[in-house]
Amino acid sequence: MLRRLFLVFLPSIIASVSHANDSSWNCEQNKDSKEWVCVGEKKKVATSESGPAVIRPDKNKASSAETIAIEDTLPIKKTEIEPLKSAIAEPVTIANPITALKIQPADEQKPIPVAVTNPPIQAKPTTPPKPSPSRTPITQPLQVVNEINNSQRTGWNCGTSKQKATWDCQPIGAETNTRSDQQITPVVLGAEVVRNNEPETFVKPMMSLLAPAFNHQQEQIFSTLTSQLPYDPWENCGAGPTKKRNFVSSANLREVTPLDVKSNFAEVYDNEISDYSGNVHINRADQHSISHIANYDNVSDVMNLQGDVYYNEDTLALHTEAATINLANDQAKLRDVEFISPTTPLRGWAESYFRKSKTLSQYTNVSYTTCRPGNQDWVIHASELEMDKVTGQGTTKNTWIEFKGTPVIYTPYLSFPIDNRRLSGFLSPTFGTTRYSGMLITAPYYWNIAPNYDATLMPRELTKRGQVLAGNFRYLTEQSAGKLAAEFMPNDSLLNTSRYLLSLKDKSVFNPALSSNMDLNLVSDSTYIATTGTALSFTNYNYLRSFANINYNKYGFNFIAAADSYQSINASTPNTALPYRRLPQLNLNYAHDFSGLPLHTEIQNEFVDFQHTNNMVDGQRINTRPSISMPLQTASTFFTPKLSLQETDYTLNNGAANSSPALSRTLPIFSADSGLYLERNINLANSTYLHTIEPRLFYLNVPSVNQTNIPVFDTAIYDFQFNTMFRENSFSGTDRIQDANQITTAFTSRLIDDTSGLERLKINVGEIFYFRTRQIGVPTGLANGTIVNMGASKDAVSNLVTELSSELTKQISVNTGAQWNPIRNDIERIKANIHFRNLSNEVFNIGYSYRKNPLIPDGTNNITQGDTSFRWPIAKDWHLLGRMQYSLLYSEIQDSFIGVEKENCCWRFRLLARHYMNNVTIINNQAVVATSGTTVPGSSQDGVFFQIELKGLTGFGDDVDQFLQKSIYGFRKTQKNDL
C-alpha cells in the first residue's frame, strides 16, 4: 500500500500547483487506494507581467481542496542528486534569451539542467546583509564557481540545493557585454519580460567621502526589478527625443481577474490555510509576485511571502526577504526592501515599508535616487519617506543629500512630485557674473496656487548693486491666459536710487470671432535691462514696446482697434529715434468673393493718431484702399489682374511754418500676376524624383506723385529679397507709395524625392526690369551724416537675385544666395548656411553673410560676418554648446558664448560664458546718454551663467532654454518624459 502511494505522489517534485478552472484537469480515483490522481492538460498558463497593490485570492477557491497538476511524467529511479558546489551567489539579471536544456534521465549521476522560466528568481543559500544607515563600506560578495566547463555555450546551469527546495543556478559561457545606453528591447522569456542590456556599472567617485549608498548586489536587484516592469522607467529621461510608450495599464482589471498561483508544492489545511513552496508564482491582472514560500490564511485574509520575494505592478516594484499582506484592508508590511516607483522614476532601499492603503505608502530609514540602476550620482537619505498618490507628492523628514559621494545639504523637511503634477517648491538656483552687476545669485521658488494659477518668486543678489525682488504670476481661464511680472530694486548702491520693471502679457479669446492681445512693459530708466540683467539677457534692443489690440473677424469683416507706445532702453540712441506712438489705430476691412464668378473685392480702411514725445511733427492719418481682382486659375497656370485706388489724408501738428496742416494723396495701382506650374517624374541614380518648373511674371504700374511734403510716421523700405519682388509697394506703411512701371521675371525649379518627400534641390532666380526712373524714396540718415533718399534709383534693372537650397538628408540642409548688380558689375550680397540637426538635439550651424552698401563707397557701412553655432556631444551625457558672430570687416567678435552641458537621468548641469556688445556705456557709474544728432557706441561685456538641477528634486527655469532657442538655430527645448 505504501509503495503504491509513494509511486503516485513521487512525481509531484516536478508538478506545479495552480488555482485554475476545474475543467482543465483530468482526474480519476484509484480503485485500490481510493486516492485521486489528476493529470493536467498541456496548456500554458497565461500570466500577467507585472504587480504594491495587494493580491487578493478568491476565497471560494481557496477554501476548496487544491488539485495537483502533473505536467510531465518521466520514469524516475530513486537516486541521490549531487548538488553543485557554490558560494554566496549574487542575484543577476538574465540579459539574453535562454535555450531550454534537455533533461537528463534520473539514473545518471549528474545535476539535472532545466530551462529557467523565471529569470528574476535566484537561489540564495544565505542572504548577504543589507547596508545599514550608517553607510559602512561594503564587502563584495563571492562569485559563483561552476564546475561544468562549457565555454562554447552561454546560458544557465541549474541544480538542486540541499538547504532549500529550490534551484541553484549559475551562469555559464561568456558574459554579454552590451552598452547601458542602448535601447532596451523586451524579450519574452516564459512569463517574464527581461531586457537585453546590462545595467550601468557604478563607479565610485574619486573624491567620494561616503561608501556607495547601494552595493553591487542591490544594483543587480534594481536591474531585475526594472526588467519585471512593463516598460523601462528611465528610457525617456535623457536629453534626446522622447519615445511614446504604447502601454495600457491593466490595474482596473484586478477585481474581475482570477488569482493564479503556481508552485512546486502545495498543502491545504482544514480548507482555511494554504501553504505553497518552491518557485511560487502569484499573478492577477497587473500584479505579479515570486517567492520561495507563500502562506494564505483564508480566515484572516492575510498572505505571507518568504524567501527572495519579488513583487511588481504597473506603478511599483519591490524586493524583500519577507512580506506580510493583509488583503482585507489592502495593507502590507515589508522589511529590508528595495523598491522602484516607475512614474517618478525613483528607486531606493528602506529599512521598513508600510502600505497603509492603495494610495499611501510609508518608508523608514530610506535612501533613494532618481538615477537609473548603476548610477548613484546623487542620493537622498531620510528617516521617513511618505508617498501619496492622491496629492501626487512625496515628503521626507530629517533629510540630507549627497552628491558624488559627498554630503551637501541637510533639511528637516523636503517635498517633491511623484507624477507630472505641479508642486510648490524651490527650483534650481542660478549663479552668474556680469560687468556692471558683479556676482549674481538667484534662488527661485515655485508656488502652485491652484490648477490654473501659479507664481514664481525669484529674489536675486547683485554684489555690486544690491538686492532685487522679482517674481511672476501666471493665470489660465476659459477665455484668457496671461503672465504678470515685476522686479523692484529698493536701492541701487551705485546710483543711490530705486529701480523697477513691470510687464503684463495677456491673450484672450471671448468667442470664435472676438479676441484680444496685450503686452505692456515699463522700466524705471533706459539702462535697467542692460545693467541688471543676467549674462543671458538680450541687450541690443533700442526700445521697449507696449501694445494692446482687440480683433473681430466674421462674415468677411475684420475690425482691429490697437494702441502702442515705445520706451528707450538704449542710452546710446537719442529719443528722437524712437518710433511714433499710435494712440489709437483703427482698421476696418471687408473682403468678398462672388459665387460662380472669378471675382474678388476688398476694401481697407485705417485711422491712426501718431504722437511723439520730442515735439516732433505728428497728427492723424486716414487711408482708404478699395480693390478688385480677377483670379483665373487652372491646374498648371494662374493669372490675376488687380486694380486698386489708394486715398490718404493727413491732419498735421507741429509742422513747418509754411506747410499746410492738411494733406492728401490719391493713387491708382494696377498689377498683374501670372505663372505656370509644370511637373514631371524623372529617374536619377536609381531614385524617382518630382521635377517642377515654375516661371512667373509680375507687372506693376503706379503713377509718380510728389510725396516729399508728407512726413514719415511708420514707413521704411523693405529688405530686397526674392519674395519682396512681388509686392505692390516696396515700402512698409502708407506714408510712401512707390512709383512704378516695371515687370518682375522669376523662375523657380524644385527636385523633390518621391520616397522621402525631401526637397533635394530648389533654385530661385529673379530680376526686376524698370521702364522709368523711380523718384519716390524715404529720407534716411547715414552714419557719416549724409541724408539719402532710400528707394529712389535711376537703374534700369534691379539686382539679379539667386537662391539655392537643398535638403541633402533629413539632418543636413544647405541654403545659399547671392545678388549681382549688373549696372556696376558687382556682387552686393552673399549668404551661405549649412545646418545639421538630428533627433538627439545635436545641432551644428555655420554661415557667412556679406552685404555691401553702395551708398557709402568706402565700405565702412558694409557687413561681412561669419556665424557658427552648435550643440555637440563630447562624451557620454556631455555636450559642448556655443555660438560666435565674428565681424570680418572689423576683425572682432560681435556676440559669442561657449558652454558645457551635462544631462542624464540623474541631474543636469550647464555652464555658459558669454562675450557680447552691450548697448550702454558707463563712466563713473553713470550711463552716457546720447542727445539729438549724436550717438554713443556701446561697450563689450563678459558674463558667466551657471545652473544645476537634480532631476526629480528640483527643476530648471526657462532662461537657459529660451536663450539657446534664440541663439542656436534648430535647438529644441528638452521635453519632459513622454509617458
JOFENBEL-V445893 format. One record per run of one state. SS is the DSSP state (a for helix, b for strand, c for the rest). FROM is the first residue (numbers start at 0). TO is the last residue. If there is no record, write none. Layout:
ss | from | to
SS | FROM | TO
SS | FROM | TO
This chain:
ss | from | to
c | 0 | 0
a | 1 | 13
c | 14 | 14
b | 15 | 16
c | 17 | 20
a | 21 | 23
b | 24 | 28
c | 29 | 34
b | 35 | 39
c | 40 | 57
a | 58 | 62
c | 63 | 66
b | 67 | 68
c | 69 | 153
b | 154 | 159
c | 160 | 165
b | 166 | 171
c | 172 | 184
b | 185 | 188
c | 189 | 190
b | 191 | 194
c | 195 | 214
a | 215 | 227
c | 228 | 249
a | 250 | 255
c | 256 | 258
b | 259 | 261
c | 262 | 263
b | 264 | 268
c | 269 | 271
b | 272 | 283
c | 284 | 285
b | 286 | 296
c | 297 | 300
b | 301 | 312
c | 313 | 314
b | 315 | 325
c | 326 | 329
b | 330 | 340
c | 341 | 344
b | 345 | 354
c | 355 | 358
b | 359 | 368
c | 369 | 376
b | 377 | 387
c | 388 | 391
b | 392 | 402
c | 403 | 404
b | 405 | 416
c | 417 | 423
b | 424 | 425
c | 426 | 428
b | 429 | 433
c | 434 | 436
b | 437 | 441
c | 442 | 443
b | 444 | 449
c | 450 | 451
b | 452 | 456
c | 457 | 458
b | 459 | 461
c | 462 | 464
b | 465 | 475
c | 476 | 478
b | 479 | 491
c | 492 | 495
b | 496 | 510
c | 511 | 512
b | 513 | 522
c | 523 | 526
a | 527 | 531
c | 532 | 541
b | 542 | 553
c | 554 | 555
b | 556 | 567
c | 568 | 573
a | 574 | 576
c | 577 | 579
b | 580 | 592
c | 593 | 598
b | 599 | 610
c | 611 | 616
b | 617 | 632
c | 633 | 635
b | 636 | 652
c | 653 | 660
b | 661 | 675
c | 676 | 676
b | 677 | 683
c | 684 | 685
b | 686 | 701
c | 702 | 714
b | 715 | 716
c | 717 | 721
a | 722 | 725
c | 726 | 729
b | 730 | 731
c | 732 | 738
b | 739 | 752
c | 753 | 757
b | 758 | 769
c | 770 | 772
b | 773 | 773
c | 774 | 776
b | 777 | 780
c | 781 | 785
b | 786 | 789
c | 790 | 791
b | 792 | 792
c | 793 | 795
b | 796 | 796
c | 797 | 798
b | 799 | 806
c | 807 | 810
b | 811 | 820
c | 821 | 824
b | 825 | 836
c | 837 | 841
b | 842 | 850
c | 851 | 861
b | 862 | 874
c | 875 | 876
b | 877 | 886
c | 887 | 890
b | 891 | 902
c | 903 | 905
b | 906 | 917
c | 918 | 920
b | 921 | 922
c | 923 | 924
b | 925 | 926
c | 927 | 937
b | 938 | 949
c | 950 | 957
a | 958 | 966
c | 967 | 978
